[in-house]
Amino acid sequence: MKPKLGRTVWCIYEWSLEAQKVYALGERSFITDNYCKATVKDSQEYDYDWYNYRWFTSLAKAKKQIMQDYRDMYPFDYNAKLIQYGDDYYEIG
């Protein structure tokens, strides 16, 4: 799926989930408006094929995926929860 410019998407980076705006579209991928900002650790390019795996238009699907990824990696961490730290940021803790 190819998102529209300016659309807010939910992006998974390591064990965090963040809302970002689509800034530029390429042939096979896009970047968000925080791309290459030195203070942003999750600045990266997202392939269109990663839709519903690394980037999402649905917060509910993004939450489900990040928790599934975490449980696959750490199956015995029964206390892991997705904690909201703002309107547009979540982290597993």
C-alpha positions in Angstrom: 0.0 0.0 0.0 1.2 3.5 -0.8 0.1 6.1 1.7 -0.8 9.7 0.8 1.5 12.6 1.5 0.7 14.1 4.9 -1.1 11.1 6.2 -0.4 10.0 9.7 0.9 6.4 10.0 1.9 4.3 13.0 5.4 3.1 12.8 7.1 0.3 14.8 10.7 0.9 15.7 12.3 -1.7 18.0 9.8 -1.9 21.0 8.2 1.5 20.4 5.2 2.6 18.3 4.9 6.2 17.1 2.6 8.3 14.9 4.4 10.0 12.1 3.4 12.0 9.0 4.3 10.8 5.5 6.7 13.4 4.1 8.0 12.0 0.8 7.0 9.1 -1.5 9.5 7.1 -3.6 9.1 4.3 -6.1 9.1 1.6 -3.4 9.2 3.4 -0.1 8.4 6.6 1.8 10.0 8.7 4.6 8.3 10.5 7.4 8.7 14.1 8.4 11.2 13.3 11.1 13.6 11.5 8.7 17.3 12.3 9.4 16.6 14.5 12.4 19.7 13.9 14.6 17.6 13.7 17.7 15.1 11.1 16.4 16.3 7.5 16.9 13.6 6.0 14.7 14.3 8.0 11.6 14.0 5.5 8.8 12.6 4.7 5.4 9.5 2.4 5.2 8.9 0.1 2.2 5.3 0.0 0.9 5.5 -3.8 1.3 5.9 -3.4 5.1 2.3 -2.2 5.4 0.7 -3.9 8.4 4.1 -5.3 9.5 6.3 -2.2 10.3 3.9 0.6 9.5 0.1 0.9 9.8 -2.8 3.2 9.2 -4.7 1.5 12.1 -3.5 2.0 15.7 -5.3 -1.2 16.8 -3.4 -3.3 14.2 -0.1 -1.6 15.1 -0.6 -2.4 18.8 -1.5 -6.0 18.0 1.6 -6.5 15.8 4.1 -5.0 18.2 2.9 -7.1 21.1 2.9 -10.2 18.9 6.5 -9.4 17.8 7.5 -8.9 21.4 5.8 -12.2 22.6 7.5 -14.1 19.8 10.9 -12.7 20.9 10.3 -13.0 24.7 7.6 -15.6 25.3 8.2 -15.8 29.0 7.8 -12.1 29.8 4.3 -12.3 31.0 4.3 -8.7 32.5 5.0 -6.9 29.2 2.5 -4.2 28.4 2.3 -1.5 25.8 2.4 1.8 27.8 1.2 5.1 26.3 3.6 8.0 26.9 1.7 10.6 24.8 -1.0 11.0 22.2 1.3 9.6 19.5 3.9 7.4 21.3 3.8 3.9 23.0 6.5 1.7 24.3 6.7 -1.8 25.7 7.6 -1.8 29.3 
